[in-house]
Amino acid sequence: MAGLVGGYLLAQVLPVALVAPWALPRADAVLVAMQLSFVVYAVAAMGAFAARSALRAWVVVGTATVLGGACAWIAL
């Protein structure tokens, strides 16, 4: 579940935080964020399934999601 649900949430939040500081037109920023979301989701899912325990997977994915959300909120 951490790989699927947590990875999805992280893939929606983190690209916004990464793209927000760049000086791109809105359409380009959306395209870059969409492309980054696929990479973020794949890495989050692989990391969650490679974790030693489900708790560790949830902690890592949850922490990354909260920090990414905070960065996106500050950047916007």
Secondary structure, 3 states (H helix, E strand, C coil): CHHHHHHHHHHHHHHHHHHCCCCCCHHHHHHHHHHHHHHHHHHHHHHHHHCCCHHHHHHHHHHHHHHHHHHHHHHC
